[in-house]
Amino acid sequence: MDHEEKSNPPINPLADSKPHLLPAHHRRLTHQIDELPVPPADRTAVLGLAAFISLAFFYFGFFLQGSSLIWPRTTISNVCPQQPPYSSDLEPIQLPSPSNLSLALSGAVQIDTSVYDGWPTVAEDPMRWNQVFAPFRDYLELAFPLVHAQGSGIRKELVNENGLLFTWQGRNKSLKPVLFMAHQDVVPVDVTTLDQWVHPPFSGFIDEELGLVWGRGASDTKSSLVSILASLEALLAFGFENERTLIASFGFDEESAGTEGGGKLAQHLEHIYGEDGIAMIVDEGGTVVRANDPENGGLGIPVAAPAVGEKGYLDARITVRTPGGHSSMPRPHTSIGYLAKLITAIETNPYRPILRLDGNPALNFLQCVRDAPYIDKKLSKALRELEKTKHSLEMAGKTFLRALLPRRWSREAELEKVKEKVLKLLDQDQQVPFLTTQAVDLISGGVKVNALPEEATAVINHRIEPGSSVQAVRDHIFHTVLALAEANRLSIDGWSNSSLQFTPSSGFQQKMNGEIVLSDAFDSALEPAPNTPLGDAKPWKLLSSIIRKTWRVKSAGGTEEGILVAPDLMGGNTDCKSYYRLSKHVFRFSPSSLEENRGPSGGSGIHTVNENEQIDTLVKGVEFYTELMRAVSSQELE
């Protein structure tokens, strides 16, 4: 159940059957009315009028609670409105060939830009970072000469030495810029998996037969970076004159903390343009999903799923400290033993999914695809019922007769039941966007086999659902471990917060066995992202229309039409987490292909062995970015 405010209808003092609940002056009034003489004829008329009014209220209440005679039934067209595919009379631009795009991505993949957790900052060790990214910058200059040429109109800046910022100043400086994002760094390759790669991870092998470019970073996100620069290159070659400023921002530690690259770039941009100074931002994120894509649970229809929200994040550290000593004289539990108990308690008390009607884009996505061929029919029916019940309640709340309807007419209780029904029909993967997830990912403790461990630590990764908060996660952890702390006489220091403290009561010959310290790990706390405006918001409408022009599918009648665009929630976090102050209109969308991936796993292999990118993804990516860059110069976004 979520915590929406509920507005129960106020009591009607003249209709309530319990006069003892009324104020004293109202009770006196009703007694006086009861004592007034009423002529028989007039009494009959009054009773008839009362019966008519009651009957009218009955029928009006029936209609108000959901009759289609009052308003149309909910359909996909009004639950998930689609923009017409973008059209313009602009002259076509010659775009780079698939082979040239393949070569550009291959060269980018061949330069290893792996970044590891725990690296010192750029200020602390500039040489380490420069050795990784200077060769990549040099390569980009060769691959995209017009973008880097003197007098091109595009200004290149280095932010924090390795952050790449390209700014193409528009002719109309009163228009807010549009920002395109990707990152230069890649996830390191586990050396124990090298023999599992079809082609070496930094070979950049071009497989023309399968239509793939192989290697680490090919998909995440050097393909987007290459597509953005290739689009700028094509526009320069065409002689395009942009009205609106276009910016490309490429961080260099997104796969790590994101503070050295994306964080510093965002600060620099805010210094230039100010808070809310960017019209819209497009970063990596949701993709175009094929109808039968096994990697994304194919729905039977192709769907483009730009993410318009993002979960929050917290790495919570649990440390248990107990007295040390020789292992020949152990106590009943060591710090590791206590920590094991705490981890078990946490894993057996997971967060429950919550279906929030406003605030979680994952519900928007479900409503958009509820009629897809492979969606469970019971779930589809429940989603329709949910939307109808929600709509009925909204309409009831708007009418002036809301206050006169008896409480039993309200559908608030029914709405809660339908929400629970929908949640029960979701499988485990489908529930993930609606709950805060927790995963015990790191653990350490002990220094020698014959020494009692004085400290043991675990780090739990949390992805926080929209509507919750970092503090709610901290509270949940504290209250989950509290009972164990009480039973085992362990004190708790929770985030140095006075409300999250516990000290066992003192008693005769009773000692504390140790302490539990709860804290944030890696300075990681991040609240859930503010949701991007949808509906009539101009950036959303434009982005949707460009997507529907770029990816077209055959309809049942054989004609081509734009792909279904369904807004969604991003479960992970990208560099745009540092950019929220710059714009309200943040879209997380990675161009991809509707063609089948013919690689060994049928997918792109992000963060694992055999990462690859489809050549068609590069082609569609350049089409998308080029069309959007041209469109934002002529379309109103503010």
Residue, then its C-alpha position, 0 to 999 in steps of 0.5 A: m500500500d502506498h501512502e497517498e492522502k485520502s480525502n473521505p467525504p465529510i459527514n453531512p450533519l442533516a443526513d447522519s443517523k447518529p445525532h450524538l456525533l453532531p455539535a450541540h447546536h446542530r442537535r438542538l436544531t434537529h430536535q426542533i425540526d422533529e417537533l414542528p407540525v407538518p400537515p399530512a398532504d405536505r408530509t406526503a409531498v416531502l416524503g415523495l421529494a425525499a424518495f426522488i432525491s435519494l433515487a437520483f443520488f443512487y443513480f448518480g452515484f452509480f454512474l460516478q463510480g465508473s459508468s462508461l455513459i459518463w466518460p469513455r472506457t480507458t484504452i491504450s490511446n488515452v493511457c499511453p498516448q502516442q505522438p505521430p512520427y516526426s515529419s519535416d520538409l528539411e533536406p535529407i542529410q548524407l549520413p556515414s555508411p555502415s562500414n565507416l561507422s563500424l570502423a569508427l567503433s572498432g577503433a574506439v573499442q581497441i583502446d582500453t579505457s577500463v576504470y577500476d573502483g578505488w582509484p585515487t582522484v585525478a588531482e591525486d594521480p593525474m598520470r594514471w588517468n591520463q595514460v588511459f584517456a589521452p590515447f582515446r582523445d587522440y583517436l577521436e581527433l583522427a576519427f572525427p576531423l570536422v568536429h575537432a577542426q579549427g573554425s568548425g564552430i564546435r568548441k572542445e573543452l577538457v574538464n577535470e583533465n579527461g572529461l570531454l565537452f563539445t559545445w556547438q553554439g547556436r545562433n539564437k542564444s536565448l534558447k536553452p541548449v540540448l545536451f547529449m551524453a555518453h561515457q568513455d570508460v568501460v568495465p574491466v575485463d576479468v582475466t579469468t574469462l579471456d578464453q571465453w571470448v569469441h574475439p579478444p575483448f579489445s580487438g574491435f573485431i568487425d564481423e560482417e557476416l553477423g553484423l557485429v563489432w566485438g569488444r569491451g565497451a562496444s555497447d556500453t557506451k562507445s557505440s552511443l559516443v561514436s554515434i553522437l560524434a558521427s551525427l555532429e560530423a555529418l551535420l558539419a559536412f552538410g553545412f547545418e546552421n543550428e539555432r539552438t546550442l548543442i552540447a556533447s558531454f562524455g564522462f570518464d568514470e561512469e562505471s566507477a563512482g562517476t564523481e571525477g567525470g560526470g560529476k565535474l562536467a555537471q558542475h562546470l555546465e551549471h556554472i555556465y548555464g545555471e540551474d535548469g539551464i538545459a532544455m533537455i538531456v539525452d543519456e544512455g538508458g532504456t532501449v528498443v526491444r524486439a518483439n521476441d528479444p530473449e534478453n529483455g523478455g520479448l513482449g510479442i511487439p517491439v517497444a521503445a522504452p526511454a527511461v524517465g525516472e531512475k531508482g535511488y542508491l545506497d551502499a550500506r555498511i554493517t560493521v560488528r566489533t567484538p573483543g579479540g583473543h585466542s581462538s582456543m578460548p572463544r565466546p559463543h559468537t565471534s564478530i563474524g558469527y554475529l554478522a552472519k546472523l544480521i545478514t540472515a535477518i536482513e535477507t529474510n526481511p526484504y522490502r515489499p513491492i509498492l504500486r504507486l499510481d503516481g510517481n513510478p514510470a514502471l507502471n506507465f510502461l506496464q499500462c502501455v504494453r498491457d495488450a501485448p501478445y505475450i503479456d499474461k491475460k490476467l495481468s492485462k485484465a487487472l491493469r485495465e481494472l486498475e486504470k478504470t478504478k483509478h479514473s473513477l475515483e479521480m472523477a468522484g473527487k472532482t464532482f461537487l456531489r463528492a461530499l454528499l455521497p455515502r462513504r461506501w460509494s468511495r472506491e478507495a478500498e477497492l483501488e487498494k485491492v486492485k493494486e494488490k491484485v496487480l502486484k500478485l500477478l507480476d513475476q519476480d522480475q516484473q516486481v523489481p521496479f516496484l520495490t527497493t532491492q537489496a544485495v549483500d555484495l561485499i564481506s570481510g573479517g578476520v586476519k588469522v585462523n587462530a585469532l578471534p576476529e575483532e571486526a567483520t563488515a558487510v556492504i549491502n547494495h540498495r536500489i531505492e524505488p521511487g517514492s521511498s528514500v535513503q532515510a527510509v532504507r536506513d530506518h529499515i536496516f536499523h529496525t531489522v537488526l534491532a531485535l538481534a541486537e537486543a537478544n545478543r546484547l549488542s549496541i547499535d550506532g546507526w549513522s550517528n543519528s540520535s534516533l537510530q541508537f540502541t544501548p542494552s540495559s545494564g544489569f547484574q553481571q551482564k556485559m555488552n558483547g559488542e557493537i554494531v555500526l551502521s554507515d554509508a559506504f563509499d559516500s554513495a547515498l543517492e535519492p530517487a531521481p525526479n521524474t521527467p514530465l510527460g503528457d504535454a511536455k514539449p521535450w517528451k513529445l518531440l523525443s517520442s516523435i523522433i523515436r517513432k520516425t527512426w524505428r518503424v514497424k509493419s502493422a497488421g495491415g502491412t503498412e509501416e507505422g512508428i514503434l510503440v513508445a512506453p516510458d519506463l524506470m531505470g533500475g541502475n544509475t548513470d552519469c545523469k544522476s549528477y545533472y538533475r539540477l541542469s534540467k527537468h527533462v532528462f531522458r535515458f535512451s540508448p539507440s538499438s536495433l530491431e534486427e535479431n542479434r546473431g551473437p552467441s548469447g543473442g544479446s549485447g553482453i554488457h558487463t560480461v563476456n563477448e560484449n558486442e554491438q550490432i552495426d545496425t544499432l550504429v546506423k539507427g543511432v546516427e539517424f536518431y541523434t541527427e534527426l533530434m539535433r536538427a529538430v531541436s533547432s526548429q522546435e519549441l522546447e521551453 
